């Protein structure tokens, strides 16, 4: 799981090191919760900025991943809004709000979107 701290994409120090994805990084082995955490919070240990804030995607493959992750997050957002736990500004998400949102939507989300027992 992503560390429970927020990777900063706002301060000058972080912008110098967290503006692109690290070489070889891929979302393919992430759980749903890990992807949501990385979308809003980033992953400090892996030097991944919050994905919503990432301005540069280095390849066509990365841009395709971003599109898929964005589509996934639209589904998560719909579930979060339905449960009243969605926060509009992505900068306002913190580890506790991600956990609260996932806890509220997980059962319905997995029942609707998972083909196997998670």
N, CA, C and O of each residue as an XYZ file, in Angstrom:
472
protein
N       0.839     -1.188      0.000
C       0.000      0.000      0.000
C       0.877      1.242      0.000
O       2.023      1.225      0.450
N       0.306      2.307     -0.515
C       1.034      3.578     -0.524
C       1.209      4.047      0.910
O       0.345      3.816      1.756
N       2.323      4.704      1.178
C       2.520      5.231      2.526
C       1.393      6.192      2.886
O       0.818      6.830      2.005
N       1.080      6.296      4.152
C      -0.017      7.145      4.593
C       0.443      8.574      4.819
O       0.080      9.199      5.815
N       1.236      9.088      3.901
C       1.600     10.498      3.886
C       1.354     10.982      2.476
O       1.273     10.184      1.543
N       1.236     12.271      2.320
C       0.911     12.832      1.025
C       2.175     13.296      0.314
O       2.944     14.084      0.864
N       2.393     12.813     -0.900
C       3.507     13.303     -1.713
C       3.122     14.695     -2.199
O       2.012     14.901     -2.691
N       4.012     15.620     -2.064
C       3.694     17.003     -2.397
C       4.063     17.285     -3.848
O       5.198     17.072     -4.274
N       3.088     17.764     -4.585
C       3.368     18.178     -5.959
C       3.307     19.698     -6.061
O       3.343     20.250     -7.161
N       3.216     20.369     -4.929
C       3.016     21.813     -4.924
C       4.283     22.605     -4.599
O       4.499     23.672     -5.173
N       5.121     22.106     -3.696
C       6.267     22.905     -3.260
C       7.425     22.794     -4.264
O       7.541     21.797     -4.977
N       8.267     23.812     -4.311
C       9.366     23.821     -5.283
C      10.301     22.621     -5.162
O      10.761     22.097     -6.176
N      10.588     22.179     -3.936
C      11.499     21.053     -3.761
C      10.932     19.790     -4.411
O      11.648     19.065     -5.102
N       9.642     19.533     -4.184
C       9.031     18.330     -4.731
C       8.827     18.432     -6.235
O       8.951     17.434     -6.944
N       8.519     19.619     -6.727
C       8.297     19.761     -8.155
C       9.547     19.406     -8.942
O       9.464     18.981    -10.095
N      10.699     19.580     -8.321
C      11.930     19.234     -9.009
C      12.092     17.723     -9.120
O      12.736     17.246    -10.055
N      11.530     16.963     -8.197
C      11.738     15.517     -8.214
C      10.478     14.726     -8.515
O      10.567     13.554     -8.880
N       9.290     15.341     -8.372
C       8.049     14.591     -8.538
C       7.180     15.169     -9.654
O       5.992     15.416     -9.447
N       7.753     15.381    -10.814
C       6.968     15.924    -11.916
C       6.675     14.879    -12.982
O       5.804     15.085    -13.826
N       7.376     13.786    -12.955
C       7.115     12.694    -13.895
C       7.117     11.391    -13.112
O       7.549     11.333    -11.960
N       6.631     10.361    -13.758
C       6.634      9.052    -13.113
C       8.032      8.453    -13.161
O       8.761      8.639    -14.136
N       8.404      7.734    -12.107
C       9.710      7.072    -12.133
C       9.757      6.027    -13.246
O       8.742      5.414    -13.577
N      10.916      5.837    -13.806
C      11.082      4.850    -14.865
C      10.669      3.476    -14.347
O      11.078      3.061    -13.263
N       9.859      2.781    -15.129
C       9.432      1.434    -14.773
C       8.204      1.375    -13.890
O       7.691      0.286    -13.633
N       7.706      2.532    -13.408
C       6.517      2.514    -12.561
C       5.305      2.136    -13.392
O       5.159      2.581    -14.530
N       4.443      1.318    -12.823
C       3.225      0.907    -13.516
C       2.112      0.698    -12.502
O       2.363      0.216    -11.398
N       0.888      1.055    -12.865
C      -0.237      0.840    -11.964
C      -0.808     -0.573    -12.059
O      -1.778     -0.888    -11.371
N      -0.232     -1.420    -12.890
C      -0.861     -2.700    -13.217
C      -1.038     -3.652    -12.049
O      -1.969     -4.457    -12.072
N      -0.194     -3.601    -11.029
C      -0.325     -4.532     -9.913
C      -0.939     -3.898     -8.670
O      -0.833     -4.452     -7.576
N      -1.572     -2.757     -8.828
C      -2.158     -2.063     -7.685
C      -3.555     -2.590     -7.377
O      -4.297     -2.999     -8.270
N      -3.891     -2.568     -6.096
C      -5.275     -2.842     -5.714
C      -6.087     -1.583     -6.000
O      -5.530     -0.525     -6.292
N      -7.399     -1.709     -5.913
C      -8.235     -0.523     -6.104
C      -7.864      0.568     -5.107
O      -7.711      1.731     -5.480
N      -7.719      0.191     -3.842
C      -7.396      1.175     -2.812
C      -6.027      1.814     -3.066
O      -5.873      3.022     -2.887
N      -5.054      1.041     -3.472
C      -3.726      1.602     -3.762
C      -3.798      2.611     -4.899
O      -3.128      3.643     -4.858
N      -4.605      2.319     -5.913
C      -4.735      3.256     -7.028
C      -5.401      4.549     -6.564
O      -4.971      5.639     -6.941
N      -6.440      4.431     -5.755
C      -7.112      5.627     -5.238
C      -6.144      6.443     -4.383
O      -6.072      7.665     -4.517
N      -5.405      5.771     -3.511
C      -4.419      6.468     -2.676
C      -3.374      7.170     -3.533
O      -3.031      8.324     -3.276
N      -2.872      6.482     -4.543
C      -1.837      7.061     -5.393
C      -2.394      8.198     -6.233
O      -1.679      9.161     -6.509
N      -3.650      8.111     -6.645
C      -4.282      9.178     -7.415
C      -4.287     10.478     -6.613
O      -3.920     11.535     -7.128
N      -4.705     10.393     -5.351
C      -4.831     11.598     -4.525
C      -3.588     11.945     -3.726
O      -3.289     13.123     -3.529
N      -2.857     10.931     -3.260
C      -1.784     11.163     -2.297
C      -0.388     10.944     -2.863
O       0.590     11.456     -2.317
N      -0.288     10.188     -3.953
C       1.015      9.820     -4.470
C       1.615      8.704     -3.625
O       0.947      8.141     -2.758
N       2.855      8.394     -3.879
C       3.575      7.369     -3.129
C       4.980      7.896     -2.885
O       5.830      7.876     -3.775
N       5.208      8.361     -1.681
C       6.476      9.003     -1.336
C       7.651      8.054     -1.538
O       8.673      8.434     -2.110
N       7.504      6.812     -1.064
C       8.616      5.854     -1.156
C       9.035      5.581     -2.593
O      10.223      5.431     -2.879
N       8.059      5.515     -3.501
C       8.359      5.220     -4.903
C       8.551      6.482     -5.744
O       8.742      6.410     -6.958
N       8.495      7.646     -5.077
C       8.667      8.938     -5.744
C       7.627      9.162     -6.840
O       7.934      9.668     -7.920
N       6.395      8.773     -6.536
C       5.277      8.986     -7.451
C       4.449     10.142     -6.900
O       3.976     10.080     -5.765
N       4.271     11.197     -7.699
C       3.453     12.317     -7.232
C       1.976     11.917     -7.249
O       1.620     10.893     -7.833
N       1.113     12.718     -6.614
C      -0.320     12.455     -6.760
C      -0.653     12.431     -8.252
O      -0.369     13.392     -8.967
N      -1.242     11.359     -8.713
C      -1.430     11.188    -10.155
C      -2.341     12.244    -10.758
O      -2.150     12.635    -11.910
N      -3.331     12.715    -10.000
C      -4.217     13.741    -10.540
C      -3.433     14.996    -10.937
O      -3.835     15.712    -11.854
N      -2.324     15.265    -10.256
C      -1.566     16.499    -10.467
C      -0.440     16.348    -11.484
O       0.196     17.334    -11.858
N      -0.198     15.148    -11.924
C       0.911     14.908    -12.838
C       0.651     15.593    -14.172
O      -0.372     15.351    -14.812
N       1.566     16.433    -14.583
C       1.383     17.197    -15.812
C       2.029     16.539    -17.026
O       1.604     16.767    -18.159
N       3.043     15.734    -16.794
C       3.777     15.166    -17.924
C       3.729     13.641    -17.850
O       4.150     13.037    -16.864
N       3.218     13.052    -18.890
C       3.213     11.586    -19.012
C       4.183     11.270    -20.129
O       4.038     11.773    -21.243
N       5.171     10.439    -19.840
C       6.341     10.335    -20.707
C       6.124      9.565    -22.002
O       6.901      9.735    -22.942
N       5.118      8.743    -22.084
C       4.956      7.961    -23.309
C       3.484      7.738    -23.608
O       2.612      8.014    -22.784
N       3.233      7.238    -24.795
C       1.861      6.925    -25.189
C       1.271      5.892    -24.221
O       0.097      5.973    -23.859
N       2.088      4.929    -23.809
C       1.649      3.906    -22.856
C       1.217      4.557    -21.542
O       0.167      4.209    -21.000
N       2.008      5.492    -21.025
C       1.666      6.182    -19.786
C       0.375      6.974    -19.936
O      -0.459      6.984    -19.031
N       0.206      7.637    -21.077
C      -1.009      8.422    -21.297
C      -2.227      7.512    -21.366
O      -3.307      7.897    -20.917
N      -2.074      6.323    -21.915
C      -3.176      5.351    -21.956
C      -3.511      4.906    -20.539
O      -4.685      4.784    -20.190
N      -2.495      4.663    -19.721
C      -2.723      4.324    -18.313
C      -3.456      5.458    -17.603
O      -4.378      5.212    -16.826
N      -3.047      6.707    -17.870
C      -3.703      7.846    -17.218
C      -5.174      7.893    -17.603
O      -6.026      8.149    -16.752
N      -5.480      7.655    -18.849
C      -6.871      7.661    -19.304
C      -7.675      6.578    -18.577
O      -8.791      6.828    -18.122
N      -7.111      5.394    -18.473
C      -7.795      4.298    -17.767
C      -7.976      4.621    -16.292
O      -9.039      4.368    -15.724
N      -6.936      5.182    -15.665
C      -7.031      5.544    -14.251
C      -8.066      6.651    -14.056
O      -8.821      6.635    -13.084
N      -8.100      7.609    -14.976
C      -9.089      8.684    -14.895
C     -10.504      8.148    -15.013
O     -11.401      8.586    -14.293
N     -10.706      7.201    -15.917
C     -12.025      6.584    -16.066
C     -12.407      5.810    -14.809
O     -13.557      5.863    -14.371
N     -11.454      5.096    -14.231
C     -11.694      4.376    -12.983
C     -12.090      5.367    -11.889
O     -13.031      5.121    -11.135
N     -11.376      6.475    -11.807
C     -11.661      7.454    -10.758
C     -13.025      8.120    -10.952
O     -13.634      8.546     -9.971
N     -13.511      8.219    -12.166
C     -14.867      8.736    -12.398
C     -15.902      7.803    -11.789
O     -16.903      8.256    -11.234
N     -15.663      6.501    -11.893
C     -16.564      5.516    -11.280
C     -16.484      5.622     -9.757
O     -17.508      5.609     -9.074
N     -15.261      5.728     -9.232
C     -15.075      5.894     -7.788
C     -15.791      7.164     -7.325
O     -16.470      7.159     -6.298
N     -15.639      8.240     -8.078
C     -16.294      9.500     -7.720
C     -17.811      9.341     -7.664
O     -18.450      9.825     -6.730
N     -18.389      8.668     -8.651
C     -19.845      8.469     -8.658
C     -20.296      7.728     -7.401
O     -21.298      8.094     -6.787
N     -19.560      6.692     -7.024
C     -19.893      5.948     -5.806
C     -19.705      6.827     -4.568
O     -20.533      6.808     -3.657
N     -18.621      7.590     -4.539
C     -18.358      8.470     -3.403
C     -19.423      9.542     -3.248
O     -19.844      9.843     -2.131
N     -19.858     10.115     -4.347
C     -20.919     11.129     -4.294
C     -22.222     10.504     -3.806
O     -22.948     11.093     -3.005
N     -22.501      9.318     -4.295
C     -23.726      8.620     -3.880
C     -23.748      8.403     -2.366
O     -24.800      8.493     -1.733
N     -22.586      8.118     -1.797
C     -22.485      7.861     -0.354
C     -22.218      9.138      0.456
O     -22.176      9.092      1.685
N     -22.039     10.266     -0.224
C     -21.821     11.531      0.466
C     -20.431     11.680      1.070
O     -20.251     12.412      2.043
N     -19.444     10.989      0.495
C     -18.084     11.032      1.044
C     -17.055     11.566      0.044
O     -15.851     11.429      0.261
N     -17.523     12.171     -1.047
C     -16.606     12.684     -2.063
C     -16.171     14.101     -1.708
O     -16.984     14.904     -1.251
N     -14.895     14.411     -1.915
C     -14.338     15.750     -1.722
C     -14.002     16.295     -3.102
O     -13.242     15.681     -3.852
N     -14.570     17.452     -3.436
C     -14.413     17.983     -4.795
C     -12.984     18.364     -5.166
O     -12.537     18.054     -6.270
N     -12.270     19.021     -4.282
C     -10.919     19.485     -4.611
C      -9.907     18.381     -4.312
O      -9.746     17.993     -3.155
N      -9.219     17.866     -5.341
C      -8.276     16.772     -5.103
C      -7.154     17.127     -4.132
O      -6.571     16.237     -3.512
N      -6.845     18.414     -3.992
C      -5.803     18.836     -3.054
C      -6.224     18.649     -1.604
O      -5.378     18.616     -0.711
N      -7.527     18.526     -1.363
C      -8.033     18.404      0.007
C      -8.071     16.964      0.515
O      -8.400     16.733      1.678
N      -7.746     16.003     -0.328
C      -7.764     14.605      0.110
C      -6.553     14.324      0.995
O      -5.438     14.758      0.704
N      -6.789     13.605      2.058
C      -5.761     13.176      3.000
C      -5.922     11.667      3.197
O      -6.954     11.113      2.820
N      -4.939     11.000      3.770
C      -5.068      9.549      3.982
C      -6.358      9.150      4.693
O      -6.989      8.162      4.317
N      -6.750      9.899      5.704
C      -7.965      9.541      6.451
C      -9.218      9.692      5.583
O     -10.152      8.901      5.714
N      -9.252     10.697      4.696
C     -10.430     10.872      3.840
C     -10.494      9.783      2.768
O     -11.583      9.344      2.398
N      -9.342      9.346      2.271
C      -9.333      8.231      1.312
C      -9.854      6.968      2.000
O     -10.690      6.254      1.446
N      -9.359      6.698      3.203
C      -9.816      5.509      3.941
C     -11.314      5.575      4.237
O     -12.023      4.578      4.105
N     -11.787      6.747      4.636
C     -13.215      6.915      4.934
C     -14.057      6.682      3.677
O     -15.071      5.985      3.725
N     -13.635      7.263      2.562
C     -14.380      7.107      1.320
C     -14.394      5.651      0.883
O     -15.449      5.126      0.527
N     -13.236      4.987      0.904
C     -13.159      3.597      0.468
C     -14.017      2.707      1.376
O     -14.703      1.804      0.899
N     -13.973      2.966      2.671
C     -14.793      2.203      3.601
C     -16.278      2.333      3.302
O     -17.038      1.378      3.463
N     -16.689      3.523      2.864
C     -18.098      3.768      2.570
C     -18.551      3.146      1.252
O     -19.701      2.724      1.132
N     -17.660      3.085      0.264
C     -18.090      2.606     -1.064
C     -17.668      1.177     -1.377
O     -18.205      0.570     -2.305
N     -16.733      0.634     -0.637
C     -16.081     -0.632     -0.998
C     -17.066     -1.756     -1.313
O     -16.978     -2.380     -2.371
N     -17.988     -2.011     -0.416
C     -18.885     -3.148     -0.600
C     -19.701     -3.021     -1.885
O     -19.738     -3.949     -2.693
N     -20.356     -1.870     -2.074
C     -21.159     -1.672     -3.284
C     -20.289     -1.640     -4.536
O     -20.659     -2.191     -5.573
N     -19.141     -0.996     -4.435
C     -18.233     -0.893     -5.575
C     -17.782     -2.278     -6.030
O     -17.864     -2.607     -7.213
N     -17.308     -3.082     -5.091
C     -16.808     -4.409     -5.443
C     -17.923     -5.315     -5.950
O     -17.720     -6.102     -6.875
N     -19.088     -5.201     -5.349
C     -20.221     -6.018     -5.804
C     -20.595     -5.684     -7.243
O     -20.922     -6.576     -8.026
N     -20.547     -4.416     -7.585
C     -20.932     -3.989     -8.932
C     -19.840     -4.212     -9.968
O     -20.141     -4.576    -11.105
N     -18.579     -4.003     -9.601
C     -17.518     -3.952    -10.598
C     -16.545     -5.134    -10.582
O     -15.773     -5.286    -11.528
N     -16.554     -5.968     -9.554
C     -15.620     -7.087     -9.505
C     -16.274     -8.370     -9.995
O     -17.403     -8.698     -9.630
N     -15.542     -9.074    -10.822
C     -16.042    -10.356    -11.320
C     -15.671    -11.498    -10.394
O     -16.307    -12.552    -10.409
N     -14.651    -11.289     -9.596
C     -14.202    -12.338     -8.684
C     -14.300    -11.830     -7.248
O     -14.550    -10.648     -7.013
N     -14.104    -12.715     -6.316
C     -14.074    -12.309     -4.913
C     -12.727    -11.641     -4.657
O     -11.700    -12.316     -4.594
N     -12.729    -10.361     -4.516
C     -11.575     -9.528     -4.269
C     -10.703    -10.153     -3.263
O      -9.663     -9.594     -2.915
